[in-house]
């Protein structure tokens, strides 16, 4: 698995770490609301994100059950993004 890590510049401590799957699930396009279904651009973006998630899961299925540095699974990030949308 390839973790993407951000470290503090002065002491090197980890600020955050995510798998690519975590980062994709944090994007707005990964969660489409019912209101967005009439917007063809939003639907296209959501389909592209779904395809990307499928590729990432095919490449590393364990990513779905791998928590980030905050204990969040990709599904948690996706749901929290969907809940916070206006």
C-alpha positions as CSV (number, residue, x, y, z in Angstrom):
1,X,0.0,0.0,0.0
2,X,1.2,3.5,-0.7
3,X,0.3,6.0,2.0
4,X,0.5,9.7,1.2
5,X,1.9,11.5,4.2
6,X,2.3,15.1,5.2
7,X,5.0,15.8,7.8
8,X,5.7,18.9,9.9
9,X,8.6,20.8,8.5
10,X,10.4,21.4,11.7
11,X,10.2,18.1,13.6
12,X,9.0,15.6,11.0
13,X,6.0,14.4,12.9
14,X,3.1,13.1,10.8
15,X,0.4,15.7,10.3
16,X,-1.9,13.3,8.3
17,X,-1.7,10.2,6.3
18,X,-4.1,8.8,3.7
19,X,-4.3,6.1,1.1
20,X,-5.4,7.3,-2.4
21,X,-8.8,5.8,-1.6
22,X,-9.2,8.1,1.4
23,X,-8.3,11.2,-0.7
24,X,-10.8,10.2,-3.4
25,X,-13.6,9.7,-0.8
26,X,-12.9,13.2,0.6
27,X,-13.8,14.9,-2.7
28,X,-17.2,16.5,-3.2
29,X,-17.7,14.6,-6.5
30,X,-17.6,11.3,-4.7
31,X,-20.9,12.0,-3.0
32,X,-23.8,13.1,-5.2
33,X,-27.0,14.2,-3.7
34,X,-30.5,13.8,-5.1
35,X,-30.5,17.5,-6.0
36,X,-27.4,17.0,-8.2
37,X,-29.0,14.3,-10.3
38,X,-30.4,16.9,-12.7
39,X,-26.9,18.3,-13.3
40,X,-25.2,16.3,-16.1
41,X,-21.8,17.6,-15.1
42,X,-22.3,16.4,-11.5
43,X,-23.5,13.0,-12.6
44,X,-20.5,12.6,-15.0
45,X,-18.1,13.6,-12.3
46,X,-19.7,11.2,-9.8
47,X,-19.5,8.3,-12.4
48,X,-15.8,9.1,-12.9
49,X,-15.2,9.1,-9.2
50,X,-17.0,5.8,-8.8
51,X,-14.8,4.3,-11.6
52,X,-11.7,5.6,-9.8
53,X,-12.9,4.1,-6.5
54,X,-13.5,0.7,-8.3
55,X,-9.9,0.8,-9.7
56,X,-8.4,1.6,-6.3
57,X,-10.4,-1.1,-4.6
58,X,-9.5,-3.6,-7.3
59,X,-5.8,-2.7,-6.8
60,X,-5.9,-2.8,-3.0
61,X,-9.1,-4.2,-1.5
62,X,-7.7,-3.8,2.0
63,X,-7.8,-0.1,1.6
64,X,-11.5,-0.1,2.3
65,X,-10.8,-1.4,5.9
66,X,-7.6,0.7,6.5
67,X,-8.1,3.6,8.8
68,X,-6.2,6.9,8.3
69,X,-4.3,8.6,11.1
70,X,-7.6,9.8,12.6
71,X,-9.1,6.3,12.6
72,X,-11.4,7.1,9.7
73,X,-12.2,4.5,7.0
74,X,-12.8,5.7,3.4
75,X,-16.5,5.1,3.9
76,X,-16.5,7.4,7.0
77,X,-14.9,10.2,4.9
78,X,-17.4,9.7,2.1
79,X,-20.4,9.8,4.4
80,X,-19.1,12.8,6.3
81,X,-18.6,14.7,3.0
82,X,-22.1,13.8,1.9
83,X,-23.5,15.0,5.3
84,X,-21.7,18.3,5.2
85,X,-22.8,19.3,1.7
86,X,-25.4,22.2,1.6
